[in-house]
Every structure is written in structure tokens, then in C-alpha cells.
Amino acid sequence: MDTCICIGVSLCCPPEIITTLLISAGQLTALGQRSDSYICARKGGTCNLSPCPLYNRVEGTCYRGKAKCCIR
């Protein structure tokens, strides 16, 4: 008889799969953290590898610090 772990109502699977899923989720960004590019876009900015356009200011970074977040 196989051992199953049930998560919620409709998902039942062996413990090995649960462990693999948890490890995979841990390799993604940590809980609550967002990429700098996401934060820039949420503020209404654009990510530019070149200098910011006229009448825009630099407000952080994008692409893990390789670009500038420019906001009008």
C-alpha cells in the first residue's frame, strides 16, 4: 500500500512529490520578495539599459541592478 499525503480537497500524492514541490518552490523568489523589475513596473516606471529619457528620474534599478528604473 502506497503512502499518500492529501493537500486540500483534490490533491493527493506521495510524500516524495510533496518534497520535490516544496524544494522547487523554495528555489523561486522567497516569499514576499519581488524582483526589482516588477517593483519598477508597479510604480509606473520603465526599465532602461540606457540613460533615462528627458524629464524622467531614476527611481531604483531593474534586471537585478543592470538597468535603471525611470519614472516620469
All heavy atoms as a GROMACS GRO file, in nm:
protein
  528
    1MET      N    1   0.084  -0.118   0.000
    1MET     CA    2   0.000   0.000   0.000
    1MET      C    3   0.089   0.124   0.000
    1MET      O    4   0.179   0.139   0.081
    1MET     CB    5  -0.089  -0.002   0.123
    1MET     CG    6  -0.188   0.109   0.126
    1MET     SD    7  -0.311   0.076   0.251
    1MET     CE    8  -0.306   0.227   0.338
    2ASP      N    9   0.064   0.216  -0.092
    2ASP     CA   10   0.143   0.340  -0.102
    2ASP      C   11   0.093   0.443  -0.001
    2ASP      O   12  -0.026   0.452   0.027
    2ASP     CB   13   0.131   0.399  -0.242
    2ASP     CG   14   0.202   0.312  -0.345
    2ASP    OD1   15   0.299   0.244  -0.306
    2ASP    OD2   16   0.161   0.313  -0.462
    3THR      N   17   0.186   0.520   0.050
    3THR     CA   18   0.151   0.628   0.141
    3THR      C   19   0.117   0.751   0.059
    3THR      O   20   0.188   0.786  -0.034
    3THR     CB   21   0.270   0.662   0.234
    3THR    OG1   22   0.309   0.543   0.301
    3THR    CG2   23   0.233   0.768   0.333
    4CYS      N   24   0.008   0.816   0.093
    4CYS     CA   25  -0.034   0.938   0.022
    4CYS      C   26  -0.053   1.051   0.122
    4CYS      O   27  -0.095   1.029   0.234
    4CYS     CB   28  -0.165   0.918  -0.052
    4CYS     SG   29  -0.142   0.854  -0.216
    5ILE      N   30  -0.019   1.170   0.078
    5ILE     CA   31  -0.044   1.290   0.158
    5ILE      C   32  -0.145   1.373   0.079
    5ILE      O   33  -0.126   1.395  -0.041
    5ILE     CB   34   0.084   1.370   0.180
    5ILE    CG1   35   0.182   1.289   0.266
    5ILE    CG2   36   0.054   1.504   0.244
    5ILE    CD1   37   0.315   1.356   0.287
    6CYS      N   38  -0.250   1.416   0.145
    6CYS     CA   39  -0.352   1.496   0.077
    6CYS      C   40  -0.337   1.642   0.118
    6CYS      O   41  -0.323   1.674   0.235
    6CYS     CB   42  -0.492   1.448   0.113
    6CYS     SG   43  -0.526   1.285   0.048
    7ILE      N   44  -0.339   1.727   0.015
    7ILE     CA   45  -0.333   1.871   0.037
    7ILE      C   46  -0.464   1.928  -0.014
    7ILE      O   47  -0.495   1.915  -0.132
    7ILE     CB   48  -0.215   1.934  -0.039
    7ILE    CG1   49  -0.085   1.873   0.007
    7ILE    CG2   50  -0.214   2.085  -0.021
    7ILE    CD1   51   0.034   1.916  -0.073
    8GLY      N   52  -0.536   1.992   0.073
    8GLY     CA   53  -0.665   2.048   0.030
    8GLY      C   54  -0.763   1.936   0.002
    8GLY      O   55  -0.758   1.828   0.060
    9VAL      N   56  -0.853   1.959  -0.090
    9VAL     CA   57  -0.959   1.864  -0.119
    9VAL      C   58  -0.922   1.770  -0.232
    9VAL      O   59  -0.948   1.651  -0.227
    9VAL     CB   60  -1.090   1.940  -0.154
    9VAL    CG1   61  -1.200   1.844  -0.190
    9VAL    CG2   62  -1.131   2.028  -0.038
   10SER      N   63  -0.856   1.822  -0.336
   10SER     CA   64  -0.842   1.743  -0.457
   10SER      C   65  -0.700   1.697  -0.490
   10SER      O   66  -0.681   1.633  -0.592
   10SER     CB   67  -0.897   1.823  -0.575
   10SER     OG   68  -0.821   1.940  -0.589
   11LEU      N   69  -0.601   1.727  -0.409
   11LEU     CA   70  -0.464   1.692  -0.444
   11LEU      C   71  -0.407   1.592  -0.344
   11LEU      O   72  -0.383   1.625  -0.229
   11LEU     CB   73  -0.376   1.818  -0.448
   11LEU     CG   74  -0.229   1.798  -0.482
   11LEU    CD1   75  -0.214   1.741  -0.622
   11LEU    CD2   76  -0.154   1.927  -0.470
   12CYS      N   77  -0.388   1.469  -0.390
   12CYS     CA   78  -0.325   1.366  -0.307
   12CYS      C   79  -0.207   1.310  -0.384
   12CYS      O   80  -0.218   1.279  -0.503
   12CYS     CB   81  -0.422   1.254  -0.276
   12CYS     SG   82  -0.551   1.300  -0.161
   13CYS      N   83  -0.091   1.301  -0.319
   13CYS     CA   84   0.026   1.248  -0.387
   13CYS      C   85   0.124   1.193  -0.284
   13CYS      O   86   0.116   1.223  -0.166
   13CYS     CB   87   0.090   1.353  -0.474
   13CYS     SG   88   0.125   1.506  -0.392
   14PRO      N   89   0.220   1.112  -0.331
   14PRO     CA   90   0.320   1.054  -0.240
   14PRO      C   91   0.408   1.162  -0.176
   14PRO      O   92   0.427   1.269  -0.234
   14PRO     CB   93   0.403   0.963  -0.331
   14PRO     CG   94   0.333   0.955  -0.460
   14PRO     CD   95   0.235   1.067  -0.467
   15PRO      N   96   0.464   1.134  -0.060
   15PRO     CA   97   0.549   1.231   0.010
   15PRO      C   98   0.669   1.279  -0.072
   15PRO      O   99   0.712   1.393  -0.058
   15PRO     CB  100   0.596   1.157   0.134
   15PRO     CG  101   0.505   1.041   0.151
   15PRO     CD  102   0.447   1.011   0.017
   16GLU      N  103   0.724   1.192  -0.159
   16GLU     CA  104   0.840   1.232  -0.239
   16GLU      C  105   0.805   1.349  -0.332
   16GLU      O  106   0.885   1.438  -0.354
   16GLU     CB  107   0.892   1.114  -0.323
   16GLU     CG  108   0.941   0.997  -0.242
   16GLU     CD  109   0.828   0.904  -0.198
   16GLU    OE1  110   0.722   0.899  -0.263
   16GLU    OE2  111   0.846   0.838  -0.095
   17ILE      N  112   0.685   1.344  -0.387
   17ILE     CA  113   0.642   1.451  -0.477
   17ILE      C  114   0.622   1.581  -0.400
   17ILE      O  115   0.661   1.688  -0.445
   17ILE     CB  116   0.514   1.411  -0.554
   17ILE    CG1  117   0.547   1.296  -0.648
   17ILE    CG2  118   0.456   1.530  -0.630
   17ILE    CD1  119   0.430   1.241  -0.723
   18ILE      N  120   0.565   1.571  -0.280
   18ILE     CA  121   0.546   1.690  -0.196
   18ILE      C  122   0.682   1.753  -0.166
   18ILE      O  123   0.699   1.874  -0.178
   18ILE     CB  124   0.475   1.653  -0.063
   18ILE    CG1  125   0.335   1.600  -0.090
   18ILE    CG2  126   0.471   1.773   0.031
   18ILE    CD1  127   0.240   1.701  -0.147
   19THR      N  128   0.781   1.672  -0.131
   19THR     CA  129   0.915   1.723  -0.102
   19THR      C  130   0.974   1.793  -0.224
   19THR      O  131   1.030   1.902  -0.213
   19THR     CB  132   1.007   1.607  -0.057
   19THR    OG1  133   0.950   1.544   0.055
   19THR    CG2  134   1.144   1.659  -0.021
   20THR      N  135   0.959   1.732  -0.341
   20THR     CA  136   1.010   1.792  -0.464
   20THR      C  137   0.943   1.925  -0.492
   20THR      O  138   1.008   2.023  -0.530
   20THR     CB  139   0.989   1.696  -0.583
   20THR    OG1  140   1.053   1.573  -0.554
   20THR    CG2  141   1.045   1.755  -0.711
   21LEU      N  142   0.811   1.931  -0.473
   21LEU     CA  143   0.738   2.056  -0.496
   21LEU      C  144   0.784   2.165  -0.400
   21LEU      O  145   0.801   2.280  -0.439
   21LEU     CB  146   0.587   2.034  -0.481
   21LEU     CG  147   0.519   1.951  -0.590
   21LEU    CD1  148   0.375   1.922  -0.553
   21LEU    CD2  149   0.527   2.022  -0.724
   22LEU      N  150   0.804   2.131  -0.275
   22LEU     CA  151   0.847   2.230  -0.177
   22LEU      C  152   0.987   2.281  -0.207
   22LEU      O  153   1.015   2.399  -0.194
   22LEU     CB  154   0.839   2.173  -0.035
   22LEU     CG  155   0.698   2.146   0.017
   22LEU    CD1  156   0.704   2.077   0.153
   22LEU    CD2  157   0.619   2.274   0.026
   23ILE      N  158   1.076   2.192  -0.248
   23ILE     CA  159   1.212   2.234  -0.284
   23ILE      C  160   1.208   2.325  -0.406
   23ILE      O  161   1.274   2.428  -0.412
   23ILE     CB  162   1.303   2.112  -0.307
   23ILE    CG1  163   1.329   2.042  -0.175
   23ILE    CG2  164   1.434   2.153  -0.372
   23ILE    CD1  165   1.400   1.908  -0.187
   24SER      N  166   1.126   2.290  -0.506
   24SER     CA  167   1.113   2.373  -0.626
   24SER      C  168   1.058   2.510  -0.591
   24SER      O  169   1.104   2.611  -0.643
   24SER     CB  170   1.022   2.305  -0.727
   24SER     OG  171   1.079   2.184  -0.770
   25ALA      N  172   0.960   2.515  -0.503
   25ALA     CA  173   0.903   2.644  -0.463
   25ALA      C  174   1.006   2.727  -0.389
   25ALA      O  175   1.010   2.849  -0.403
   25ALA     CB  176   0.780   2.622  -0.376
   26GLY      N  177   1.093   2.664  -0.314
   26GLY     CA  178   1.196   2.736  -0.241
   26GLY      C  179   1.302   2.795  -0.331
   26GLY      O  180   1.369   2.891  -0.296
   27GLN      N  181   1.318   2.738  -0.449
   27GLN     CA  182   1.417   2.790  -0.543
   27GLN      C  183   1.366   2.913  -0.616
   27GLN      O  184   1.445   2.986  -0.674
   27GLN     CB  185   1.456   2.682  -0.643
   27GLN     CG  186   1.536   2.571  -0.578
   27GLN     CD  187   1.560   2.454  -0.672
   27GLN    OE1  188   1.499   2.444  -0.776
   27GLN    NE2  189   1.650   2.366  -0.634
   28LEU      N  190   1.236   2.934  -0.616
   28LEU     CA  191   1.181   3.057  -0.673
   28LEU      C  192   1.212   3.171  -0.578
   28LEU      O  193   1.272   3.152  -0.473
   28LEU     CB  194   1.030   3.042  -0.694
   28LEU     CG  195   0.989   2.931  -0.790
   28LEU    CD1  196   0.838   2.917  -0.790
   28LEU    CD2  197   1.039   2.961  -0.930
   29THR      N  198   1.167   3.292  -0.611
   29THR     CA  199   1.193   3.402  -0.520
   29THR      C  200   1.133   3.372  -0.383
   29THR      O  201   1.030   3.305  -0.374
   29THR     CB  202   1.133   3.533  -0.574
   29THR    OG1  203   0.995   3.512  -0.601
   29THR    CG2  204   1.203   3.579  -0.698
   30ALA      N  205   1.197   3.418  -0.280
   30ALA     CA  206   1.150   3.394  -0.144
   30ALA      C  207   1.012   3.456  -0.127
   30ALA      O  208   0.974   3.549  -0.197
   30ALA     CB  209   1.248   3.452  -0.044
   31LEU      N  210   0.938   3.402  -0.031
   31LEU     CA  211   0.803   3.453  -0.009
   31LEU      C  212   0.805   3.602   0.023
   31LEU      O  213   0.883   3.648   0.105
   31LEU     CB  214   0.737   3.378   0.107
   31LEU     CG  215   0.706   3.232   0.079
   31LEU    CD1  216   0.656   3.165   0.206
   31LEU    CD2  217   0.603   3.219  -0.031
   32GLY      N  218   0.720   3.678  -0.042
   32GLY     CA  219   0.710   3.820  -0.015
   32GLY      C  220   0.808   3.906  -0.091
   32GLY      O  221   0.799   4.027  -0.087
   33GLN      N  222   0.906   3.848  -0.159
   33GLN     CA  223   1.004   3.927  -0.233
   33GLN      C  224   0.962   3.937  -0.379
   33GLN      O  225   0.915   3.841  -0.437
   33GLN     CB  226   1.142   3.865  -0.224
   33GLN     CG  227   1.204   3.877  -0.088
   33GLN     CD  228   1.347   3.823  -0.090
   33GLN    OE1  229   1.388   3.754  -0.180
   33GLN    NE2  230   1.421   3.856   0.015
   34ARG      N  231   0.980   4.054  -0.435
   34ARG     CA  232   0.951   4.077  -0.576
   34ARG      C  233   1.078   4.124  -0.645
   34ARG      O  234   1.163   4.186  -0.584
   34ARG     CB  235   0.843   4.184  -0.592
   34ARG     CG  236   0.713   4.151  -0.527
   34ARG     CD  237   0.640   4.048  -0.605
   34ARG     NE  238   0.509   4.027  -0.545
   34ARG     CZ  239   0.424   3.943  -0.592
   34ARG    NH1  240   0.452   3.872  -0.698
   34ARG    NH2  241   0.307   3.927  -0.533
   35SER      N  242   1.088   4.097  -0.774
   35SER     CA  243   1.206   4.142  -0.847
   35SER      C  244   1.204   4.294  -0.859
   35SER      O  245   1.098   4.357  -0.853
   35SER     CB  246   1.209   4.079  -0.986
   35SER     OG  247   1.108   4.134  -1.067
   36ASP      N  248   1.320   4.353  -0.877
   36ASP     CA  249   1.327   4.498  -0.891
   36ASP      C  250   1.253   4.545  -1.016
   36ASP      O  251   1.194   4.652  -1.017
   36ASP     CB  252   1.472   4.548  -0.887
   36ASP     CG  253   1.564   4.479  -0.986
   36ASP    OD1  254   1.520   4.386  -1.056
   36ASP    OD2  255   1.681   4.518  -0.992
   37SER      N  256   1.250   4.463  -1.120
   37SER     CA  257   1.177   4.499  -1.242
   37SER      C  258   1.027   4.506  -1.216
   37SER      O  259   0.957   4.595  -1.264
   37SER     CB  260   1.204   4.397  -1.352
   37SER     OG  261   1.343   4.386  -1.374
   38TYR      N  262   0.976   4.412  -1.136
   38TYR     CA  263   0.834   4.411  -1.100
   38TYR      C  264   0.797   4.535  -1.020
   38TYR      O  265   0.697   4.600  -1.046
   38TYR     CB  266   0.801   4.284  -1.020
   38TYR     CG  267   0.660   4.281  -0.968
   38TYR    CD1  268   0.556   4.232  -1.047
   38TYR    CD2  269   0.630   4.326  -0.840
   38TYR    CE1  270   0.426   4.230  -1.000
   38TYR    CE2  271   0.500   4.325  -0.792
   38TYR     CZ  272   0.399   4.276  -0.872
   38TYR     OH  273   0.270   4.275  -0.826
   39ILE      N  274   0.882   4.569  -0.924
   39ILE     CA  275   0.856   4.686  -0.839
   39ILE      C  276   0.857   4.813  -0.924
   39ILE      O  277   0.772   4.901  -0.907
   39ILE     CB  278   0.959   4.695  -0.724
   39ILE    CG1  279   0.939   4.576  -0.630
   39ILE    CG2  280   0.949   4.827  -0.650
   39ILE    CD1  281   1.050   4.557  -0.529
   40CYS      N  282   0.949   4.822  -1.019
   40CYS     CA  283   0.957   4.938  -1.107
   40CYS      C  284   0.828   4.953  -1.188
   40CYS      O  285   0.769   5.060  -1.195
   40CYS     CB  286   1.077   4.926  -1.200
   40CYS     SG  287   1.094   5.062  -1.316
   41ALA      N  288   0.783   4.843  -1.247
   41ALA     CA  289   0.662   4.846  -1.328
   41ALA      C  290   0.541   4.881  -1.243
   41ALA      O  291   0.451   4.956  -1.287
   41ALA     CB  292   0.642   4.713  -1.398
   42ARG      N  293   0.535   4.831  -1.121
   42ARG     CA  294   0.422   4.860  -1.032
   42ARG      C  295   0.417   5.008  -0.995
   42ARG      O  296   0.310   5.064  -0.976
   42ARG     CB  297   0.432   4.774  -0.906
   42ARG     CG  298   0.300   4.767  -0.832
   42ARG     CD  299   0.304   4.674  -0.715
   42ARG     NE  300   0.374   4.744  -0.607
   42ARG     CZ  301   0.442   4.686  -0.512
   42ARG    NH1  302   0.455   4.556  -0.510
   42ARG    NH2  303   0.501   4.755  -0.418
   43LYS      N  304   0.534   5.072  -0.986
   43LYS     CA  305   0.540   5.215  -0.957
   43LYS      C  306   0.506   5.300  -1.079
   43LYS      O  307   0.498   5.422  -1.070
   43LYS     CB  308   0.680   5.255  -0.910
   43LYS     CG  309   0.717   5.206  -0.774
   43LYS     CD  310   0.859   5.252  -0.743
   43LYS     CE  311   0.907   5.210  -0.607
   43LYS     NZ  312   1.046   5.254  -0.583
   44GLY      N  313   0.494   5.236  -1.197
   44GLY     CA  314   0.465   5.310  -1.318
   44GLY      C  315   0.588   5.349  -1.396
   44GLY      O  316   0.582   5.431  -1.488
   45GLY      N  317   0.700   5.288  -1.363
   45GLY     CA  318   0.825   5.320  -1.431
   45GLY      C  319   0.854   5.228  -1.548
   45GLY      O  320   0.780   5.134  -1.574
   46THR      N  321   0.963   5.258  -1.616
   46THR     CA  322   1.010   5.172  -1.725
   46THR      C  323   1.156   5.137  -1.698
   46THR      O  324   1.230   5.216  -1.639
   46THR     CB  325   1.000   5.243  -1.861
   46THR    OG1  326   1.075   5.365  -1.856
   46THR    CG2  327   0.856   5.274  -1.897
   47CYS      N  328   1.196   5.020  -1.742
   47CYS     CA  329   1.334   4.974  -1.724
   47CYS      C  330   1.415   5.010  -1.847
   47CYS      O  331   1.378   4.976  -1.959
   47CYS     CB  332   1.336   4.823  -1.704
   47CYS     SG  333   1.254   4.773  -1.550
   48ASN      N  334   1.525   5.082  -1.826
   48ASN     CA  335   1.610   5.126  -1.938
   48ASN      C  336   1.755   5.090  -1.911
   48ASN      O  337   1.809   5.120  -1.805
   48ASN     CB  338   1.601   5.278  -1.955
   48ASN     CG  339   1.464   5.324  -1.998
   48ASN    OD1  340   1.399   5.259  -2.078
   48ASN    ND2  341   1.420   5.435  -1.944
   49LEU      N  342   1.816   5.028  -2.012
   49LEU     CA  343   1.959   4.999  -2.002
   49LEU      C  344   2.041   5.125  -2.033
   49LEU      O  345   2.152   5.142  -1.985
   49LEU     CB  346   1.998   4.887  -2.098
   49LEU     CG  347   1.943   4.750  -2.061
   49LEU    CD1  348   1.961   4.652  -2.174
   49LEU    CD2  349   2.011   4.698  -1.936
   50SER      N  350   1.984   5.215  -2.113
   50SER     CA  351   2.048   5.343  -2.145
   50SER      C  352   2.001   5.448  -2.045
   50SER      O  353   1.913   5.422  -1.964
   50SER     CB  354   2.013   5.383  -2.288
   50SER     OG  355   1.874   5.392  -2.302
   51PRO      N  356   2.055   5.569  -2.049
   51PRO     CA  357   2.011   5.673  -1.956
   51PRO      C  358   1.860   5.701  -1.967
   51PRO      O  359   1.800   5.680  -2.071
   51PRO     CB  360   2.091   5.796  -1.998
   51PRO     CG  361   2.212   5.740  -2.065
   51PRO     CD  362   2.166   5.614  -2.133
   52CYS      N  363   1.804   5.749  -1.859
   52CYS     CA  364   1.661   5.780  -1.858
   52CYS      C  365   1.630   5.893  -1.958
   52CYS      O  366   1.712   5.984  -1.975
   52CYS     CB  367   1.616   5.825  -1.719
   52CYS     SG  368   1.618   5.692  -1.598
   53PRO      N  369   1.513   5.888  -2.020
   53PRO     CA  370   1.473   5.996  -2.112
   53PRO      C  371   1.461   6.130  -2.038
   53PRO      O  372   1.452   6.133  -1.914
   53PRO     CB  373   1.337   5.952  -2.164
   53PRO     CG  374   1.329   5.806  -2.136
   53PRO     CD  375   1.415   5.782  -2.016
   54LEU      N  376   1.457   6.237  -2.113
   54LEU     CA  377   1.440   6.371  -2.055
   54LEU      C  378   1.315   6.376  -1.968
   54LEU      O  379   1.214   6.313  -2.000
   54LEU     CB  380   1.426   6.474  -2.168
   54LEU     CG  381   1.552   6.556  -2.189
   54LEU    CD1  382   1.565   6.594  -2.333
   54LEU    CD2  383   1.547   6.678  -2.100
   55TYR      N  384   1.320   6.452  -1.864
   55TYR     CA  385   1.208   6.472  -1.770
   55TYR      C  386   1.168   6.345  -1.695
   55TYR      O  387   1.057   6.334  -1.646
   55TYR     CB  388   1.087   6.533  -1.841
   55TYR     CG  389   1.120   6.658  -1.917
   55TYR    CD1  390   1.115   6.659  -2.056
   55TYR    CD2  391   1.162   6.772  -1.851
   55TYR    CE1  392   1.149   6.774  -2.127
   55TYR    CE2  393   1.196   6.886  -1.922
   55TYR     CZ  394   1.189   6.887  -2.059
   55TYR     OH  395   1.222   7.000  -2.129
   56ASN      N  396   1.258   6.248  -1.688
   56ASN     CA  397   1.238   6.128  -1.608
   56ASN      C  398   1.348   6.124  -1.503
   56ASN      O  399   1.458   6.172  -1.525
   56ASN     CB  400   1.246   6.003  -1.694
   56ASN     CG  401   1.121   5.980  -1.775
   56ASN    OD1  402   1.032   5.908  -1.735
   56ASN    ND2  403   1.113   6.045  -1.890
   57ARG      N  404   1.317   6.064  -1.390
   57ARG     CA  405   1.418   6.050  -1.285
   57ARG      C  406   1.445   5.902  -1.260
   57ARG      O  407   1.358   5.817  -1.283
   57ARG     CB  408   1.372   6.119  -1.158
   57ARG     CG  409   1.255   6.052  -1.089
   57ARG     CD  410   1.210   6.129  -0.965
   57ARG     NE  411   1.109   6.057  -0.892
   57ARG     CZ  412   0.980   6.052  -0.924
   57ARG    NH1  413   0.936   6.116  -1.029
   57ARG    NH2  414   0.894   5.983  -0.851
   58VAL      N  415   1.563   5.873  -1.213
   58VAL     CA  416   1.599   5.736  -1.178
   58VAL      C  417   1.538   5.705  -1.042
   58VAL      O  418   1.556   5.779  -0.946
   58VAL     CB  419   1.753   5.718  -1.174
   58VAL    CG1  420   1.788   5.577  -1.129
   58VAL    CG2  421   1.814   5.749  -1.308
   59GLU      N  422   1.466   5.595  -1.036
   59GLU     CA  423   1.397   5.556  -0.912
   59GLU      C  424   1.423   5.408  -0.887
   59GLU      O  425   1.333   5.326  -0.892
   59GLU     CB  426   1.248   5.584  -0.928
   59GLU     CG  427   1.165   5.566  -0.803
   59GLU     CD  428   1.180   5.680  -0.706
   59GLU    OE1  429   1.204   5.793  -0.750
   59GLU    OE2  430   1.167   5.654  -0.586
   60GLY      N  431   1.547   5.370  -0.868
   60GLY     CA  432   1.581   5.231  -0.841
   60GLY      C  433   1.644   5.163  -0.962
   60GLY      O  434   1.689   5.228  -1.056
   61THR      N  435   1.644   5.029  -0.956
   61THR     CA  436   1.709   4.951  -1.061
   61THR      C  437   1.612   4.848  -1.119
   61THR      O  438   1.504   4.826  -1.066
   61THR     CB  439   1.832   4.877  -1.006
   61THR    OG1  440   1.789   4.787  -0.904
   61THR    CG2  441   1.936   4.972  -0.954
   62CYS      N  442   1.657   4.783  -1.228
   62CYS     CA  443   1.583   4.675  -1.293
   62CYS      C  444   1.682   4.567  -1.333
   62CYS      O  445   1.802   4.592  -1.340
   62CYS     CB  446   1.513   4.724  -1.418
   62CYS     SG  447   1.383   4.842  -1.389
   63TYR      N  448   1.630   4.451  -1.365
   63TYR     CA  449   1.712   4.339  -1.413
   63TYR      C  450   1.830   4.312  -1.320
   63TYR      O  451   1.944   4.304  -1.362
   63TYR     CB  452   1.760   4.365  -1.556
   63TYR     CG  453   1.650   4.406  -1.651
   63TYR    CD1  454   1.663   4.521  -1.728
   63TYR    CD2  455   1.534   4.333  -1.661
   63TYR    CE1  456   1.562   4.561  -1.814
   63TYR    CE2  457   1.432   4.372  -1.747
   63TYR     CZ  458   1.446   4.485  -1.823
   63TYR     OH  459   1.345   4.525  -1.907
   64ARG      N  460   1.797   4.301  -1.192
   64ARG     CA  461   1.898   4.271  -1.088
   64ARG      C  462   2.011   4.372  -1.085
   64ARG      O  463   2.127   4.339  -1.075
   64ARG     CB  464   1.952   4.131  -1.104
   64ARG     CG  465   1.847   4.025  -1.084
   64ARG     CD  466   1.906   3.889  -1.093
   64ARG     NE  467   1.802   3.789  -1.077
   64ARG     CZ  468   1.820   3.661  -1.098
   64ARG    NH1  469   1.937   3.616  -1.137
   64ARG    NH2  470   1.721   3.577  -1.082
   65GLY      N  471   1.976   4.499  -1.100
   65GLY     CA  472   2.074   4.606  -1.090
   65GLY      C  473   2.145   4.642  -1.218
   65GLY      O  474   2.229   4.731  -1.219
   66LYS      N  475   2.111   4.579  -1.329
   66LYS     CA  476   2.180   4.606  -1.455
   66LYS      C  477   2.120   4.723  -1.532
   66LYS      O  478   2.182   4.774  -1.624
   66LYS     CB  479   2.178   4.481  -1.543
   66LYS     CG  480   2.257   4.367  -1.484
   66LYS     CD  481   2.249   4.244  -1.570
   66LYS     CE  482   2.326   4.132  -1.504
   66LYS     NZ  483   2.290   4.003  -1.557
   67ALA      N  484   1.999   4.764  -1.498
   67ALA     CA  485   1.932   4.874  -1.569
   67ALA      C  486   1.875   4.972  -1.467
   67ALA      O  487   1.873   4.945  -1.346
   67ALA     CB  488   1.822   4.819  -1.659
   68LYS      N  489   1.827   5.084  -1.518
   68LYS     CA  490   1.769   5.188  -1.433
   68LYS      C  491   1.617   5.185  -1.444
   68LYS      O  492   1.562   5.163  -1.551
   68LYS     CB  493   1.818   5.325  -1.476
   68LYS     CG  494   1.966   5.344  -1.465
   68LYS     CD  495   2.009   5.472  -1.537
   68LYS     CE  496   2.153   5.471  -1.571
   68LYS     NZ  497   2.192   5.374  -1.671
   69CYS      N  498   1.550   5.213  -1.333
   69CYS     CA  499   1.406   5.230  -1.333
   69CYS      C  500   1.378   5.380  -1.348
   69CYS      O  501   1.415   5.458  -1.262
   69CYS     CB  502   1.345   5.179  -1.204
   69CYS     SG  503   1.167   5.206  -1.193
   70CYS      N  504   1.318   5.417  -1.460
   70CYS     CA  505   1.292   5.559  -1.488
   70CYS      C  506   1.144   5.590  -1.470
   70CYS      O  507   1.058   5.520  -1.524
   70CYS     CB  508   1.332   5.592  -1.632
   70CYS     SG  509   1.506   5.559  -1.664
   71ILE      N  510   1.118   5.694  -1.393
   71ILE     CA  511   0.980   5.734  -1.364
   71ILE      C  512   0.962   5.880  -1.402
   71ILE      O  513   1.047   5.964  -1.377
   71ILE     CB  514   0.945   5.713  -1.215
   71ILE    CG1  515   0.953   5.565  -1.183
   71ILE    CG2  516   0.809   5.769  -1.183
   71ILE    CD1  517   0.919   5.530  -1.042
   72ARG      N  518   0.849   5.908  -1.462
   72ARG     CA  519   0.819   6.043  -1.506
   72ARG      C  520   0.776   6.129  -1.390
   72ARG      O  521   0.717   6.100  -1.298
   72ARG     CB  522   0.707   6.037  -1.609
   72ARG     CG  523   0.681   6.168  -1.673
   72ARG     CD  524   0.601   6.151  -1.794
   72ARG     NE  525   0.665   6.235  -1.892
   72ARG     CZ  526   0.625   6.249  -2.014
   72ARG    NH1  527   0.525   6.180  -2.057
   72ARG    NH2  528   0.686   6.329  -2.094
   0.00000   0.00000   0.00000
